């Protein structure tokens, strides 16, 4: 009889499913048990309760068959009971086909004891299958009211184990706690082990220890718990007991956590300062573990250190850099000491840098900051050493190392080329020692030499003046006098130049570099030559001239020519002619000048000889700058002989010459004169007008205008003259007003009243901004401003004059405008066009040379290396090109090669720069050599070259900082993360250039991330 009629359909489904799963062919047997269903059911129950499931199953199937075939069901046997036992037997035998019907039974049958008991069996099935989430679901449904004591205990333990496996320790722990307190329970030891583990995890060491002690003799758990027991004694501070347990455990075979046990034992020995016994244990653990803690690595490295295995100690300590905790600081402190003991000063410096950047231990920080500064000094990092010594003295003024730090600062001044910082530091000292004071003139001289190389003559002059006033100046006084003379000469102060050069020569000092006795005599000769004291100049040039031969040095060649000039000017023509002839015979670069002078000598008594020699010059040296001069001299010679027709072709040569000679306007005037003397008035007029059109502001233009008027008047055409005047845009009355207005300016100028002149010029330009005298007005106003040393006020006027093109003022104006923008304003883009103008209007070799120099420097500063290279080609072949010119030319040439990836050629050019220059260009060239080596993957050479920048170009912070960053790149490429990080960090801490500081910060982050990826340290 069905107890739950409303569920007929659902039950029918379950029964059908059971029959489908479990029906078998059963032979009909006529026995007592078959005739008594109750007896059969009871027998099945007995089998089930005694865990004989395979015997119970056939009986239960027969009963199921009888139930389905009989219309009358024995009231003593319930259908649900048969179903329950069939499903439970299936689950107990791990028959998967029983799972789904069991879940259905639990869901639909309203028989709480049976559904809860079946839930227990289903949970056990899932537990055995290690489906712990499903097991927990049904253990929770199997309430204890329906279970016996053994099942309750089983359920609690297995629920605890399932929670434990799912890492739900909070729910597992109370279940294990219940079972562990039941000594007779079959899971008593298991529960104690798991509860002990959870208590250990929660740092409840006393409870955990009690549990572990109960299972220490267990065949399986006994292999595990010694580690936990030792650990608990260790954590409780009972180190000796922990050591004893651990020592015994590691001797046992098949002990689990053997590696961890050795780690624990190593820690304990370490804390007892027994580094010899700690070492092999910690070493084995670190070598075998997949991941290790920073503490493990530190203790192993420290043990290596204490056992004098410094190489291994270094390898370990290195991996602990970069953090800001006390462990990292201590590791870096020990690392620095280990490096010092193995004489690796460079690496020791980096380790102390890391330690000094950490504030965890002030005593270690103090010692490390001092050592970092000291090693920076010893290794040539002068900029860093100075700043770090200052920082050390500021932060630790009472340190036991303070006196040594101060002495090292003084010593640093003697062993560095960082004159700029050295002077600044020296001048900041309140009471320097006498030995330090004696070094001061040397610092001043070194910095002055750098400034001279960089073209900053005024600043260099100020430092040289300080040397002259210093009582300890004797070692550098001769060279100081030389450069005072050189600066005076470059600034056209010839008397001062002579005075200082003479002091140098009187000192008997042989000099060094460019400052030699030979150079001084040579320069003295030029001073007197420019003062037109040819006799005295002759004496100095004679001293300067060395061996006169085919391959004589440039200075010997030029001195020889200048000596010939002196003889020429003193009318010792035979001697001069002989000397000029030697230059011609040897085909020296200035042989064209010698031939020109030889022609001038020939013209003294023989105009034909002069003409022939000048013609020879044009034929032999068609590209000489003297060709226009030669043409002009030939023309003048013909005109002097009244051979005007013969002069005309040569005057036309001057006019049509590609280069600006400075006397094209003269040639036009003389050409007109020739035509006038040939009675070719129209041709003369045409050339006078051409002169006025092309050079309206020249002196010759005034003569042309007068001669035009004379021609028109002489030919009876005054009205045509007036029409011509009007055609030029001039008004007679305006011109008169213009002349009168500017006359007031000239009065002030003639009276040396610059203030009044400026006022009058301003008034004139307001009335006549484009007047006939506007060019003179702008120029003279600028000259007045320059007398006041107001170069900013002078600059607009010089710019105006320069932009007007060829005039008597154009050359000087373009020169001053270019210099002002380049040196004073550092505006290289604006300086460049004025150097271009100067190159166009220059009439002397000196001006052309300066134009080329300026253009090269502007292109260089603007990073226009292609244009710079083009200018460099012209500069290198220009007369008078000096070492600075060659240096910069090689620098831009090297940069071009570098940009084209021809690194070997680039390095060759850069090395030429270093040989020629001692200033910033040398610093840049040294850096680029290092960069080329890096790009060639020649890392050893790149490192060496980078250190050369740091050690030899210390005054140039930008290139020194770039070199530090490059060193970091080199170390990173070598996988030397420690030194790479240390180098980048040094730049971040010390760089003054924000862009380079940011670059170093970015690279520091990158190397830190890469190191983490390749490290076995946890975290």
Secondary structure, 3 states (H helix, E strand, C coil): CCCCHHHHHHHHHHHHHHHHHHCCCCCCCCCHHHHCHHHHHHHHHHHHHCCCHHHHHHHHHHHHHHHHHCCCCCCCCCHHHHHHHHHHHHHHCCCCHHHHHHHHHHHHCCCHHHHHHHHHHHHHHHHHCCCHHHHHHHHHHCCHHHCCHHHHHHHHHHHHHHHHHCCCHHHHHHHHHHHHCCCCCCCHHHHHHHHHHHHHHCCCHHHHHHHHHHHCCCCCHHHCHHHHHHHHHHHCCCHHHHHHHHHHHHHCCCCCCHHHHHHHHHHHHHHCCCHHHHHHHHHHHHHHCCCECHHHHHHHHHHHHHCCCHHHHHHHHHCCCCCCCHHHHHHHHHHHHHHHHCCCHHHHHHHHHHHHCCCCCHHHHHHHHHHHHHHHHHCCCHHHHHHHHHHHHHHCCCCCCHHHHHHHHHHHHHCCCCHHHHHHHHHHCCCCCHHHHHHHHHHHHHHHHHHHHCCCHHHHHHHHHHHHHCCCCHHHHHHHHHHHHHHHHHCCCHHHHHHHHHHHHHHCCCEECCEEHHHHHHHHHHHHHHCCCHHHHHHHHHHHCCCCCCCCCHHHHHHHHHHHHHHHHCCCHHHHHHHHHHHHHCCCCCHHHHHHHHHHHHHHHCHHHHHHHHHHHHHHCCCCCCHHHHHHHHHHHHHHCCCHHHHHHHHHHHHHCCCCCCCHHHHHHHHHHHHHHCCCHHHHHHHHHHHHHHCCCCHHHHHHHHHHHHHHHHCCCHHHHHHHHHHCCCCHHHHHHHHHHHHHHHHHHHCCCHHHHHHHHHHHHHHCCCCCCHHHHHHHHHHHHHHCCCHHHHHHHHHHHHHCCCCCCHHHHHHHHHHHHHHHCCCHHHHHHHHHHHHHHCCCHHHHHHHHHHHHHHHHHCCCHHHHHHHHHHHHCCCCCCHHHHHHHHHHHHHHHHHCCCHHHHHHHHHHHHHHCCCHHHHHHHHHHHHHHHHCCCHHHHHHHHHHHHHHCCCCHHHHHHHHHHHHHHHHHCCCHHHHHHHHHHHHHHCCCHHHHHHHHHHHHHHHHHHHHCCCECC
